Amino acid sequence: MLGAHDALSAKLAEEAGFDAIWGSGFGISAVSALPDANILTMSETLDAIRRMVEAVRIPVIADCDNGFGNAINVIRTVAQYERAGVAGLCIEDNIFPKRCSFYAGVQRELVPVEEHARKIEAATSARRDPDFVIIARTEAFIAGWGKQEALKRARAYAEAGADAVLIHSKASTFDELKDFAGAWDSPCPLVAVPTTYASITAGDLSAAGFKLVIFANQALRAAVKAMRESLTILKREARPAAVDDRIATLPEIYELVGVPDLQANEQKFLLPGGHNVTAVIIAAGFEESLMPLIEDRPKAMLEIKGKTILERQVQALNDCGVKDVVVVRGYRKEQIDLPNIRYYDNDRFRDTGELVSLFLAESEMSRRFLFLYSDIIFDPAILEKLLKSEAEVSVVVDRAWGDHPHSQEEVHTRQPDLVVTHHPPQKGYRFLAMNEGTTLARVGRRLPLAEADGEFVGMAMFSEDGARLLRTVYHQSQQRFPNQRFHESESLEKAAFTDILQEIINCGGPVACVDIYKGWLEIDTFEDYRRAWAKVK
């Protein structure tokens, strides 16, 4: 059994493969920053044990100290713990209030052997389920009363009906317990807690005759040591990344606490009203062409008629049922501080491209997610149309690109993301999007103008499989394109989002087009900003 101090440590014990949980009184007191000395009430301890029971599928045995009183108290203790779903409990022969077995220099006394035997009888008579386990624990060795007293007490408790007897010791070697086990003449199973004689193995204990071993407080002590070391580093370095190699990832925590089950149940049982999708907005870059307009703020925080671009995007997302929003910041990051948003920071924004910014939020790509440039204002109807796509990878393409000719100077200034699709719509007076849609053949900022049949507007969506494809292609590209050009960019470090789209296409992954006709604005130049003020309501 593994000693747990809360529901999370119990789940970790189950995950590690232990057979059962020891609901440690020492641990439960410690996480309340209190000594193990009957300071917590039975109700407080039971609440902690109940949460362990609810968190795991393996049995939980509760450390009930001295039963929280005399034999009459024990009757109620058994009833309460059994009702909570506990598989059994352990009662020791310490006086009330008890003292932890390993505390040095504190008062140590045991109740008379007959009194504790009566407690065991009361406990066995109070249980309703015959499989509810009653473990009797003797502290005779802890009190320094020797083997004969330990044998006397253990035999009395076994005769009183205990299902097992825990023989506790604080010796540094296994010798006294091995000697005890050799003299044990009862069929009642023996239990050991090798805290001080820690070099012993479960196999050694089994060979000596012990049937149950409890690793009582190692999880708690491991947690304290790890937290202390990590927090010392965090305080010294004053940056979260300094402890990244020492801490669990957020997705690991999400998995541990049951977020996937939460998501599945929301989809199954809750009425529609939102989308199970995360929006990732990249807002890290700095664009010299917009100076001095962005001298004191990033482009995403430019105000247009009372609202910043980013605020308009978040409102559009929320209006369409997308509540989970992530923003990757960089230039003037302190200026982006909207509520209810998770942030990732690209402090290398001057030396890296859109792709590096996006993959700082890679932990958000474990399920369906939206990708957005931070400098676009769009009609929410466009987002609604994108959210309906069932493709693995979908991008929004504006087919109004071909309505009028574009000069090289315009293209050089705006640098639009152009696309060539496999089945472009027929040119005519009015654009009609095909129900089936089409897929990208090429995408980028350097495509021949005569071949382009649309413009990528900076909005894309990845299904769970599409997100997996994106991550796979990106990490393969890190191996395949070290320190060399990556499509239109001088390196993967400098790559744009369209570069990875092209690589997905080259690897055989279809990229579906969600066709639109106007309904959006991109703020790339001062003229774009002026136009937005004129057109946006």
C-alpha positions as CSV (number, residue, x, y, z in Angstrom):
1,M,0.0,0.0,0.0
2,L,1.1,3.5,-0.6
3,G,0.5,6.3,1.9
4,A,-1.5,9.1,0.4
5,H,-2.3,12.5,1.9
6,D,-5.0,13.7,-0.5
7,A,-7.0,12.7,-3.5
8,L,-4.3,13.7,-6.0
9,S,-1.6,11.6,-4.3
10,A,-4.0,8.7,-4.1
11,K,-4.5,8.9,-7.9
12,L,-0.8,9.0,-8.5
13,A,-0.4,5.9,-6.3
14,E,-3.0,4.1,-8.3
15,E,-1.4,5.2,-11.5
16,A,2.0,3.9,-10.3
17,G,0.4,0.4,-9.8
18,F,0.1,0.1,-6.0
19,D,-2.5,-2.4,-4.7
20,A,-4.2,-0.1,-2.2
21,I,-4.1,3.3,-0.5
22,W,-3.1,3.9,3.1
23,G,-5.0,7.1,4.1
24,S,-2.1,8.4,6.2
25,G,-3.0,10.4,9.4
26,F,0.5,11.7,9.4
27,G,0.1,13.0,5.8
28,I,-3.4,14.4,6.2
29,S,-2.2,16.4,9.3
30,A,0.9,17.5,7.4
31,V,-1.0,19.0,4.5
32,S,-2.9,21.0,7.0
33,A,0.4,22.2,8.4
34,L,-0.3,20.4,11.7
35,P,1.6,17.8,13.7
36,D,0.2,14.2,13.8
37,A,-1.2,14.5,17.4
38,N,-5.0,14.1,17.2
39,I,-5.4,17.8,16.5
40,L,-7.6,17.2,13.5
41,T,-11.1,15.9,14.3
42,M,-12.6,12.7,13.0
43,S,-14.8,14.7,10.5
44,E,-11.8,16.5,9.1
45,T,-9.8,13.3,8.7
46,L,-12.8,11.5,7.2
47,D,-13.4,14.3,4.7
48,A,-9.9,13.8,3.4
49,I,-10.2,10.0,3.3
50,R,-13.6,10.3,1.5
51,R,-12.0,12.3,-1.3
52,M,-9.4,9.6,-1.7
53,V,-12.1,6.9,-2.0
54,E,-13.9,8.9,-4.6
55,A,-10.7,9.5,-6.6
56,V,-9.5,5.9,-7.0
57,R,-10.8,2.5,-7.9
58,I,-8.4,0.6,-5.6
59,P,-9.2,0.0,-1.9
60,V,-8.4,2.7,0.7
61,I,-7.5,1.7,4.2
62,A,-7.8,4.6,6.7
63,D,-5.3,5.3,9.4
64,C,-7.7,6.2,12.3
65,D,-5.0,6.7,15.0
66,N,-6.6,5.5,18.3
67,G,-10.1,5.4,16.9
68,F,-10.8,9.0,18.0
69,G,-11.7,7.9,21.6
70,N,-12.7,4.9,23.5
71,A,-14.6,1.8,22.4
72,I,-17.9,3.7,22.1
73,N,-16.2,6.3,19.8
74,V,-14.8,3.5,17.8
75,I,-18.3,2.1,17.0
76,R,-19.2,5.4,15.4
77,T,-15.9,5.7,13.7
78,V,-16.3,2.3,12.0
79,A,-19.9,3.2,10.9
80,Q,-18.9,6.6,9.4
81,Y,-15.8,5.2,7.6
82,E,-17.7,2.2,6.2
83,R,-20.5,4.4,5.0
84,A,-17.9,6.5,3.2
85,G,-16.8,3.6,1.1
86,V,-13.5,2.9,2.9
87,A,-12.3,-0.7,2.6
88,G,-11.0,-0.8,6.2
89,L,-9.3,1.0,9.0
90,C,-6.4,0.7,11.4
91,I,-6.6,1.5,15.2
92,E,-3.5,1.8,17.3
93,D,-3.0,1.4,21.1
94,N,-1.6,4.9,21.8
95,I,-3.4,6.9,24.4
96,F,-5.5,10.0,23.4
97,P,-4.2,12.4,22.2
98,K,-1.7,10.2,20.2
99,R,1.8,11.2,19.2
100,C,3.4,10.3,15.9
101,S,5.5,7.2,16.3
102,F,8.7,9.0,15.2
103,Y,8.4,12.2,17.3
104,A,11.3,12.3,19.7
105,G,11.1,13.8,23.2
106,V,7.3,13.8,23.4
107,Q,5.1,12.0,26.0
108,R,4.7,8.3,25.0
109,E,2.2,6.0,26.7
110,L,0.0,3.1,25.6
111,V,-3.5,2.1,26.7
112,P,-3.8,-1.1,28.7
113,V,-3.9,-4.2,26.4
114,E,-7.4,-5.1,27.6
115,E,-8.7,-1.7,26.7
116,H,-7.4,-1.8,23.1
117,A,-8.7,-5.4,22.7
118,R,-12.1,-4.1,23.6
119,K,-11.8,-1.4,21.0
120,I,-11.0,-4.1,18.4
121,E,-14.1,-6.1,19.5
122,A,-16.2,-3.0,19.3
123,A,-14.9,-2.3,15.8
124,T,-15.6,-5.8,14.5
125,S,-19.1,-5.8,16.0
126,A,-19.9,-2.4,14.4
127,R,-19.1,-3.3,10.8
128,R,-21.9,-4.3,8.5
129,D,-19.7,-5.7,5.7
130,P,-17.7,-8.7,6.8
131,D,-15.1,-7.7,4.2
132,F,-14.5,-4.4,6.0
133,V,-10.9,-4.8,7.3
134,I,-10.0,-4.0,10.9
135,I,-6.2,-3.7,11.4
136,A,-5.0,-3.5,15.0
137,R,-1.7,-1.7,15.5
138,T,0.6,-1.9,18.5
139,E,3.2,0.6,19.4
140,A,5.0,-1.6,21.9
141,F,8.3,-1.4,20.1
142,I,7.9,2.3,19.6
143,A,7.4,2.8,23.4
144,G,10.5,0.7,24.1
145,W,8.6,-2.1,25.8
146,G,10.2,-5.0,23.9
147,K,9.3,-8.1,22.0
148,Q,7.4,-9.9,24.7
149,E,5.0,-7.0,25.3
150,A,4.6,-6.7,21.5
151,L,3.8,-10.4,21.2
152,K,1.4,-10.1,24.1
153,R,-0.5,-7.2,22.6
154,A,-0.5,-8.6,19.1
155,R,-1.9,-11.9,20.3
156,A,-4.6,-10.2,22.3
157,Y,-5.7,-8.1,19.4
158,A,-5.8,-11.0,17.0
159,E,-7.9,-13.0,19.5
160,A,-10.3,-10.0,19.7
161,G,-11.0,-10.3,16.0
162,A,-8.5,-8.2,14.2
163,D,-8.1,-9.1,10.5
164,A,-4.4,-8.1,10.6
165,V,-1.9,-6.8,13.1
166,L,0.4,-3.9,12.4
167,I,3.7,-4.2,14.3
168,H,5.3,-0.7,14.2
169,S,9.0,-0.1,14.8
170,K,11.4,2.9,14.6
171,A,14.5,0.8,14.5
172,S,17.1,1.5,11.8
173,T,17.3,-2.2,10.9
174,F,14.7,-5.0,10.3
175,D,16.2,-7.2,13.1
176,E,13.6,-6.7,15.9
177,L,10.7,-7.2,13.5
178,K,12.3,-10.2,11.9
179,D,12.8,-11.6,15.5
180,F,9.1,-10.8,16.2
181,A,7.9,-12.5,13.1
182,G,9.9,-15.6,13.9
183,A,8.1,-15.9,17.2
184,W,4.6,-15.1,15.8
185,D,2.3,-18.1,16.3
186,S,-1.0,-16.8,15.1
187,P,-2.6,-17.2,11.6
188,C,-3.5,-13.5,11.8
189,P,-1.5,-11.6,9.0
190,L,1.2,-9.2,10.0
191,V,1.6,-5.7,8.6
192,A,4.9,-3.6,8.4
193,V,5.6,0.1,7.8
194,P,9.3,0.2,6.8
195,T,10.0,3.9,7.3
196,T,13.1,3.9,9.4
197,Y,14.4,0.5,8.2
198,A,14.0,1.7,4.7
199,S,16.5,-0.6,2.9
200,I,14.2,-3.6,3.4
201,T,12.2,-4.7,0.3
202,A,8.7,-6.0,0.1
203,G,10.2,-9.4,-0.9
204,D,12.2,-9.5,2.3
205,L,9.2,-8.7,4.4
206,S,7.2,-11.4,2.6
207,A,9.9,-14.0,3.2
208,A,9.8,-13.0,6.9
209,G,6.1,-13.6,7.1
210,F,4.6,-10.2,6.6
211,K,1.6,-10.0,4.3
212,L,1.1,-6.3,3.9
213,V,3.7,-3.5,3.5
214,I,2.8,0.2,3.8
215,F,5.1,2.8,2.3
216,A,3.5,5.4,4.5
217,N,4.9,8.9,3.8
218,Q,7.3,8.8,0.9
219,A,4.8,10.5,-1.5
220,L,4.4,13.5,0.9
221,R,8.1,13.8,1.5
222,A,8.9,13.6,-2.2
223,A,6.3,16.4,-2.8
224,V,7.8,18.7,-0.1
225,K,11.3,18.2,-1.4
226,A,10.3,18.8,-5.0
227,M,8.2,21.9,-4.2
228,R,10.9,23.4,-2.0
229,E,13.6,23.0,-4.6
230,S,11.4,24.3,-7.4
231,L,10.2,27.3,-5.5
232,T,13.7,28.2,-4.4
233,I,14.7,28.3,-8.1
234,L,11.6,30.2,-9.1
235,K,12.1,32.9,-6.5
236,R,15.8,33.2,-7.5
237,E,15.2,33.3,-11.3
238,A,11.9,35.1,-11.2
239,R,10.7,33.4,-14.4
240,P,8.4,30.4,-14.7
241,A,10.5,28.7,-17.4
242,A,13.4,28.2,-14.9
243,V,11.5,25.3,-13.4
244,D,9.9,23.8,-16.6
245,D,12.2,20.8,-16.4
246,R,11.2,20.1,-12.8
247,I,7.4,20.4,-13.0
248,A,4.5,18.5,-14.7
249,T,3.0,20.0,-17.8
250,L,-0.5,21.4,-17.6
251,P,-1.9,18.6,-19.9
252,E,-0.5,16.1,-17.4
253,I,-2.4,17.8,-14.6
254,Y,-5.5,18.0,-16.8
255,E,-5.4,14.3,-17.5
256,L,-4.8,13.5,-13.8
257,V,-7.8,15.5,-12.6
258,G,-10.1,14.2,-15.3
259,V,-10.5,17.0,-17.7
260,P,-10.9,14.6,-20.7
261,D,-13.9,13.0,-18.9
262,L,-15.3,16.5,-18.2
263,Q,-15.1,17.4,-21.8
264,A,-16.7,14.2,-22.9
265,N,-19.5,14.6,-20.4
266,E,-20.1,18.2,-21.5
267,Q,-20.5,17.1,-25.1
268,K,-22.8,14.2,-24.1
269,F,-25.0,15.9,-21.5
270,L,-25.0,19.7,-21.8
271,L,-27.2,21.6,-24.1
272,P,-25.4,23.3,-27.0
273,G,-24.2,26.8,-26.4
274,G,-20.5,26.8,-27.0
275,H,-17.7,25.2,-28.9
276,N,-15.2,22.7,-27.5
277,V,-12.3,24.6,-29.2
278,T,-9.4,26.7,-28.1
279,A,-8.5,29.9,-30.0
280,V,-4.8,30.6,-30.3
281,I,-4.0,34.2,-31.3
282,I,-0.4,35.1,-32.2
283,A,0.3,38.7,-31.2
284,A,4.1,38.7,-30.7
285,G,5.5,40.5,-33.7
286,F,6.8,44.0,-34.3
287,E,6.3,45.8,-37.6
288,E,8.5,48.8,-38.3
289,S,6.0,50.0,-41.0
290,L,3.5,50.9,-38.3
291,M,5.8,53.1,-36.3
292,P,5.2,55.4,-34.5
293,L,1.6,54.1,-34.3
294,I,2.8,51.2,-32.3
295,E,5.6,52.8,-30.3
296,D,4.0,52.2,-27.0
297,R,1.8,49.2,-27.7
298,P,1.6,46.1,-29.9
299,K,-0.5,46.2,-33.1
300,A,-3.2,44.0,-31.5
301,M,-3.8,46.8,-28.9
302,L,-4.5,49.5,-31.5
303,E,-7.8,51.1,-30.7
304,I,-10.6,51.4,-33.3
305,K,-13.6,53.4,-32.1
306,G,-13.3,52.5,-28.5
307,K,-12.1,48.9,-28.7
308,T,-8.8,47.4,-29.5
309,I,-8.3,44.9,-32.3
310,L,-7.7,42.1,-29.8
311,E,-10.8,43.0,-27.8
312,R,-12.9,42.9,-31.0
313,Q,-11.5,39.5,-31.8
314,V,-12.2,38.1,-28.3
315,Q,-15.7,39.5,-28.4
316,A,-16.3,37.8,-31.8
317,L,-15.0,34.5,-30.5
318,N,-17.1,34.7,-27.4
319,D,-20.2,35.6,-29.4
320,C,-19.6,32.5,-31.5
321,G,-19.4,30.3,-28.4
322,V,-15.6,30.1,-28.2
323,K,-14.7,31.0,-24.6
324,D,-11.2,29.4,-24.3
325,V,-8.7,32.0,-25.7
326,V,-4.9,31.9,-25.7
327,V,-2.7,34.8,-26.8
328,V,1.0,34.6,-27.6
329,R,2.6,37.9,-26.7
330,G,6.0,39.4,-27.6
331,Y,6.5,43.1,-28.4
332,R,5.2,45.3,-25.6
333,K,3.8,42.2,-23.9
334,E,2.9,44.1,-20.8
335,Q,0.3,46.0,-22.7
336,I,-1.7,42.9,-23.4
337,D,-3.5,42.0,-20.2
338,L,-7.2,41.2,-21.0
339,P,-9.0,39.1,-18.4
340,N,-10.0,35.4,-18.9
341,I,-7.1,34.7,-21.4
342,R,-4.1,32.4,-21.0
343,Y,-0.8,34.0,-22.1
344,Y,2.4,32.6,-23.6
345,D,5.4,35.0,-24.1
346,N,7.8,35.0,-27.1
347,D,10.6,37.1,-25.7
348,R,12.6,36.3,-28.9
349,F,10.0,38.0,-31.1
350,R,12.6,40.1,-33.0
351,D,14.5,37.0,-34.0
352,T,11.7,34.5,-34.6
353,G,8.7,34.1,-36.9
354,E,5.0,33.3,-36.5
355,L,5.6,29.5,-36.3
356,V,7.9,29.8,-33.2
357,S,5.2,32.0,-31.5
358,L,2.5,29.5,-32.3
359,F,4.5,26.5,-30.9
360,L,5.1,28.3,-27.6
361,A,1.4,27.3,-27.1
362,E,1.9,23.7,-28.2
363,S,0.4,22.4,-25.0
364,E,-2.9,24.0,-26.2
365,M,-2.9,21.8,-29.3
366,S,-4.0,18.5,-27.8
367,R,-7.5,19.0,-29.1
368,R,-9.4,21.1,-31.7
369,F,-8.1,24.6,-31.9
370,L,-8.5,27.8,-33.9
371,F,-5.5,29.8,-35.2
372,L,-5.8,33.6,-35.7
373,Y,-3.6,36.4,-36.7
374,S,-3.9,39.2,-34.2
375,D,-4.3,42.0,-36.7
376,I,-7.6,41.0,-38.4
377,I,-11.1,42.2,-37.8
378,F,-13.8,39.9,-39.1
379,D,-17.5,39.4,-39.4
380,P,-18.5,36.7,-36.8
381,A,-20.3,34.9,-39.6
382,I,-16.9,34.0,-41.1
383,L,-15.9,32.3,-37.8
384,E,-19.2,30.5,-37.6
385,K,-18.6,29.1,-41.0
386,L,-15.1,28.0,-40.1
387,L,-16.4,26.3,-36.9
388,K,-18.7,24.1,-39.0
389,S,-15.9,22.6,-41.0
390,E,-15.2,18.9,-40.4
391,A,-11.9,18.8,-42.1
392,E,-8.7,18.0,-40.3
393,V,-7.2,21.3,-41.4
394,S,-9.3,24.2,-42.6
395,V,-8.3,27.7,-43.7
396,V,-10.5,30.7,-44.6
397,V,-9.9,31.9,-48.1
398,D,-11.3,35.2,-49.4
399,R,-12.4,34.8,-53.1
400,A,-12.8,38.5,-53.6
401,W,-9.0,38.7,-54.4
402,G,-9.7,38.2,-58.1
403,D,-12.3,41.0,-58.4
404,H,-9.8,43.6,-59.5
405,P,-6.2,43.7,-60.7
406,H,-3.4,44.1,-58.1
407,S,-0.2,46.0,-58.7
408,Q,3.3,44.7,-57.7
409,E,3.6,47.8,-55.4
410,E,0.4,46.9,-53.6
411,V,1.5,43.4,-53.1
412,H,4.9,44.5,-51.9
413,T,3.3,46.8,-49.4
414,R,0.6,44.5,-48.1
415,Q,2.3,41.2,-48.5
416,P,-1.0,39.2,-48.7
417,D,-1.0,35.5,-48.1
418,L,-2.1,34.2,-51.5
419,V,-3.4,30.8,-52.3
420,V,-3.7,28.6,-55.3
421,T,-6.5,26.0,-54.9
422,H,-7.2,22.7,-56.7
423,H,-10.7,23.7,-57.8
424,P,-11.1,27.5,-57.8
425,P,-14.6,28.9,-58.2
426,Q,-15.6,30.1,-61.7
427,K,-15.1,33.8,-62.2
428,G,-18.3,35.7,-62.7
429,Y,-20.3,38.6,-61.6
430,R,-21.2,37.1,-58.3
431,F,-19.2,34.6,-56.3
432,L,-20.9,31.4,-55.1
433,A,-19.0,29.2,-52.7
434,M,-19.1,25.5,-53.5
435,N,-20.8,23.3,-50.8
436,E,-18.0,20.8,-51.0
437,G,-15.3,23.4,-50.8
438,T,-11.8,22.7,-52.2
439,T,-8.3,22.3,-51.0
440,L,-5.1,24.3,-51.2
441,A,-2.4,23.5,-53.7
442,R,0.0,26.3,-52.8
443,V,0.0,29.1,-50.2
444,G,2.5,31.9,-49.5
445,R,3.4,35.6,-50.1
446,R,5.5,35.0,-53.2
447,L,3.0,33.2,-55.5
448,P,2.6,34.6,-59.1
449,L,-0.3,37.0,-59.0
450,A,-1.7,35.6,-62.2
451,E,-2.1,32.1,-60.6
452,A,-3.5,33.2,-57.2
453,D,-7.3,32.6,-56.9
454,G,-7.8,33.7,-53.3
455,E,-6.3,35.2,-50.2
456,F,-5.8,33.4,-46.8
457,V,-7.3,35.8,-44.2
458,G,-5.3,34.6,-41.2
459,M,-7.9,32.2,-39.7
460,A,-7.6,28.4,-39.6
461,M,-8.9,25.5,-37.6
462,F,-7.4,22.2,-36.7
463,S,-9.4,19.1,-35.6
464,E,-7.8,16.9,-33.0
465,D,-6.3,14.8,-35.8
466,G,-5.3,18.0,-37.6
467,A,-3.6,19.3,-34.5
468,R,-1.6,16.1,-34.2
469,L,-0.7,16.3,-37.9
470,L,0.5,19.9,-37.4
471,R,2.7,19.0,-34.4
472,T,4.1,16.0,-36.3
473,V,5.0,18.0,-39.4
474,Y,6.6,20.7,-37.3
475,H,8.8,18.4,-35.3
476,Q,9.8,16.5,-38.4
477,S,10.7,19.8,-40.1
478,Q,13.0,20.6,-37.2
479,Q,14.9,17.5,-38.1
480,R,14.7,17.9,-41.9
481,F,15.4,21.6,-42.2
482,P,18.1,22.5,-39.6
483,N,19.7,25.9,-40.4
484,Q,18.3,26.0,-43.9
485,R,15.5,27.6,-45.9
486,F,12.0,26.5,-45.0
487,H,9.7,27.3,-48.0
488,E,9.5,31.1,-48.3
489,S,11.4,31.8,-45.1
490,E,15.2,31.8,-44.5
491,S,14.8,29.2,-41.7
492,L,12.3,27.4,-39.6
493,E,13.0,29.9,-36.8
494,K,11.8,32.7,-39.1
495,A,9.0,30.8,-40.7
496,A,5.5,32.1,-41.2
497,F,2.3,30.2,-40.6
498,T,1.8,29.8,-44.3
499,D,5.2,27.9,-44.5
500,I,3.9,25.1,-42.3
501,L,0.7,25.0,-44.2
502,Q,2.7,24.4,-47.4
503,E,4.7,21.7,-45.7
504,I,1.6,20.0,-44.6
505,I,0.4,20.0,-48.2
506,N,3.8,18.7,-49.4
507,C,3.5,15.9,-46.9
508,G,0.2,14.8,-48.4
509,G,-2.1,16.4,-45.8
510,P,-5.2,18.0,-47.4
511,V,-5.8,21.6,-46.3
512,A,-9.5,22.4,-46.9
513,C,-10.7,25.9,-47.9
514,V,-13.6,27.6,-46.2
515,D,-14.6,30.1,-48.9
516,I,-15.8,33.6,-48.1
517,Y,-16.4,36.8,-50.0
518,K,-15.1,39.9,-48.1
519,G,-16.2,40.6,-44.6
520,W,-12.8,41.2,-43.0
521,L,-10.0,43.7,-42.6
522,E,-6.3,43.3,-42.0
523,I,-4.3,46.1,-40.3
524,D,-0.9,46.0,-41.9
525,T,-0.3,49.6,-42.8
526,F,-1.3,53.1,-41.6
527,E,-3.7,53.2,-44.5
528,D,-5.3,50.0,-43.3
529,Y,-5.7,51.5,-39.9
530,R,-7.3,54.6,-41.4
531,R,-9.6,52.5,-43.5
532,A,-10.6,50.4,-40.4
533,W,-11.7,53.6,-38.6
534,A,-13.8,54.6,-41.6
535,K,-15.5,51.2,-42.1
536,V,-15.8,49.6,-38.6
537,K,-18.9,50.5,-36.6
